[in-house]
Amino acid sequence: MIIPVNLGINSYDVAVGKGLLESCDKMLDLDRKVAVITDEGVPTEYGMAIKNMCGEAYIITVPQGEESKSLSALEMIISTMLEKGFTRQDCVIAVGGGVVGDLAGFAASVYMRGVDFYNIPTTVLSQVDSSIGGKTAVNFNGVKNIVGTFYQPKKVIIDPDVLKTLTKRQISNGLCEALKMASTFDKELFDVFENGDPYGRIDEIIEKALQIKANIVSQDEKESGIRKALNFGHTIGHGIESVKSGDGMLHGECVGIGMLAMCSDNVKDRLKSALKKLGVNVNITFDAEKAFDAAIHDKKSQGSYVTAVLCEEIGSFKFTRMDFDELKRRIYDLSHGGDLN
Ligand SMILES: NC(=O)c1ccc[n+]([C@@H]2O[C@H](COP(=O)([O-])OP(=O)(O)OC[C@H]3O[C@@H](n4cnc5c(N)ncnc54)[C@H](O)[C@@H]3O)[C@@H](O)[C@H]2O)c1
């Protein structure tokens, strides 16, 4: 299946299909120097599969985890590309999850003011969400995604076969981002989470989530309007992530819990059940003050308020201007854990 992202001269295709990793050379221009960016947790066979299709490729491996979305990891990639003589005609390929995709995309966007970037996402989260749309970033001074660019890939290749090596928790983590899209845009997709078997229907979920995201990004590349709806759960989710990632909580899980603070009671009950079905512990406790501080440093904050995305009915959303006091109250309500039982 080919899903187009229509952005004028920045348009590109997302190719989705089992086994595509093995035939990437038919879809990518690999007749040049290629920097394959991956991390230590991604099975080496995926990066090697790409390297073996190239004439001159260098695999650059960063440590796994969010810490690699850093200026020092960026520096390491840029130094290697410079040392190996990469020019503007060469390219960068991300082979990994959202961390690798965000970092590699950022490196591609700034090296010599921009070289071609291909994304081959290998986690559910990156396949349903982060690999398309062109947001690249690293974290800085404890603030998530604060240094970055909008830089569209030239092609995205999604092979669900690579998910076979992923842990169930990482699969669930990615499904949380698809649940976010279902909650706000697609009640039929929500039904798969609520009444179906999301793990058994993962290929269908990936395709539907990609179609939703491609459609939204095509309408609003730089997030001045409808694309903000994809931030449902994220302002508070990023706040929770900043205080709980040290305890091993994952991005999608934090976003999932963040959604619970931004919906009607009815939607909250239904979302909670869907999250529990994905194995997410919705009863966490956390330091609300610290999470609030992190949330208001989020890019979605505008001085004394945030543009919050509310979901009052499944399959729909609305934007609201939420002042910091209200945001804080919602974060405090969430932070006691037991209230959510
Ligand atoms: N750019 C965007 O639009 C966007 C959207 C959502 C999230 N994000 C970012 O994505 C990041 C989270 O991405 P993620 O959840 O993919 O995490 P991740 O990239 O850290 O990957 C999770 C773990 O899985 C391992 N892994 C990757 N592929 C594997 C495979 N096929 N088999 C076995 N292990 C594998 C990785 O080594 C890592 O340890 C966050 O930094 C978040 O901010 C970006």
The ligand as an SDF file (V2000), in Angstrom:
LIG
                    3D

 44 48  0  0  0  0  0  0  0  0999 V2000
    8.5260   13.2040   15.3200 N   0  0  0  0  0  0  0  0  0  0  0  0
    7.3090   12.9410   15.7270 C   0  0  0  0  0  0  0  0  0  0  0  0
    6.3110   13.3560   15.1060 O   0  0  0  0  0  0  0  0  0  0  0  0
    7.1050   12.1060   16.9660 C   0  0  0  0  0  0  0  0  0  0  0  0
    5.8310   11.6290   17.2810 C   0  0  0  0  0  0  0  0  0  0  0  0
    5.6900   10.7940   18.4040 C   0  0  0  0  0  0  0  0  0  0  0  0
    6.8110   10.4550   19.1540 C   0  0  0  0  0  0  0  0  0  0  0  0
    8.0270   10.9460   18.8220 N   0  0  0  0  0  0  0  0  0  0  0  0
    9.2330   10.5940   19.5830 C   0  0  0  0  0  0  0  0  0  0  0  0
    9.4460    9.1930   19.4460 O   0  0  0  0  0  0  0  0  0  0  0  0
   10.2390    8.7610   20.5430 C   0  0  0  0  0  0  0  0  0  0  0  0
    9.7110    7.4230   21.0340 C   0  0  0  0  0  0  0  0  0  0  0  0
    9.8200    6.5020   19.9770 O   0  0  0  0  0  0  0  0  0  0  0  0
    9.7550    4.9340   20.2430 P   0  0  0  0  0  0  0  0  0  0  0  0
    8.6310    4.6340   21.1340 O   0  0  0  0  0  0  0  0  0  0  0  0
    9.8380    4.2840   18.9230 O   0  0  0  0  0  0  0  0  0  0  0  0
   11.0540    4.6710   21.1330 O   0  0  0  0  0  0  0  0  0  0  0  0
   12.5470    4.2660   20.7850 P   0  0  0  0  0  0  0  0  0  0  0  0
   12.9840    4.8300   19.5140 O   0  0  0  0  0  0  0  0  0  0  0  0
   13.3420    4.5750   21.9940 O   0  0  0  0  0  0  0  0  0  0  0  0
   12.4570    2.6730   20.6050 O   0  0  0  0  0  0  0  0  0  0  0  0
   12.0790    1.8860   21.7010 C   0  0  0  0  0  0  0  0  0  0  0  0
   13.0820    0.7590   21.9660 C   0  0  0  0  0  0  0  0  0  0  0  0
   12.8760   -0.2560   21.0030 O   0  0  0  0  0  0  0  0  0  0  0  0
   14.1220   -0.6530   20.4280 C   0  0  0  0  0  0  0  0  0  0  0  0
   13.7860   -1.1130   19.0780 N   0  0  0  0  0  0  0  0  0  0  0  0
   13.4970   -0.3570   17.9980 C   0  0  0  0  0  0  0  0  0  0  0  0
   13.0740   -1.1390   17.0020 N   0  0  0  0  0  0  0  0  0  0  0  0
   13.1200   -2.4070   17.4440 C   0  0  0  0  0  0  0  0  0  0  0  0
   12.7760   -3.6610   16.8640 C   0  0  0  0  0  0  0  0  0  0  0  0
   12.2520   -3.7540   15.6520 N   0  0  0  0  0  0  0  0  0  0  0  0
   12.9530   -4.7670   17.6100 N   0  0  0  0  0  0  0  0  0  0  0  0
   13.4220   -4.6910   18.8900 C   0  0  0  0  0  0  0  0  0  0  0  0
   13.7280   -3.5290   19.4910 N   0  0  0  0  0  0  0  0  0  0  0  0
   13.5680   -2.4050   18.7710 C   0  0  0  0  0  0  0  0  0  0  0  0
   14.9800    0.5700   20.5160 C   0  0  0  0  0  0  0  0  0  0  0  0
   16.3360    0.2110   20.5430 O   0  0  0  0  0  0  0  0  0  0  0  0
   14.5320    1.1680   21.8420 C   0  0  0  0  0  0  0  0  0  0  0  0
   15.2520    0.5850   22.9040 O   0  0  0  0  0  0  0  0  0  0  0  0
   10.1680    9.8500   21.5980 C   0  0  0  0  0  0  0  0  0  0  0  0
   11.4130   10.5250   21.6470 O   0  0  0  0  0  0  0  0  0  0  0  0
    9.1030   10.7930   21.0680 C   0  0  0  0  0  0  0  0  0  0  0  0
    9.3150   12.1290   21.4470 O   0  0  0  0  0  0  0  0  0  0  0  0
    8.1890   11.7430   17.7340 C   0  0  0  0  0  0  0  0  0  0  0  0
  1  2  1  0
  2  3  2  0
  2  4  1  0
  4  5  1  0
  4 44  2  0
  5  6  2  0
  6  7  1  0
  7  8  2  0
  8  9  1  0
  8 44  1  0
  9 10  1  0
  9 42  1  0
 10 11  1  0
 11 12  1  0
 11 40  1  0
 12 13  1  0
 13 14  1  0
 14 15  2  0
 14 16  1  0
 14 17  1  0
 17 18  1  0
 18 19  2  0
 18 20  1  0
 18 21  1  0
 21 22  1  0
 22 23  1  0
 23 24  1  0
 23 38  1  0
 24 25  1  0
 25 26  1  0
 25 36  1  0
 26 27  1  0
 26 35  1  0
 27 28  2  0
 28 29  1  0
 29 30  1  0
 29 35  2  0
 30 31  1  0
 30 32  2  0
 32 33  1  0
 33 34  2  0
 34 35  1  0
 36 37  1  0
 36 38  1  0
 38 39  1  0
 40 41  1  0
 40 42  1  0
 42 43  1  0
M  CHG  2   8   1  16  -1
M  END
$$$$
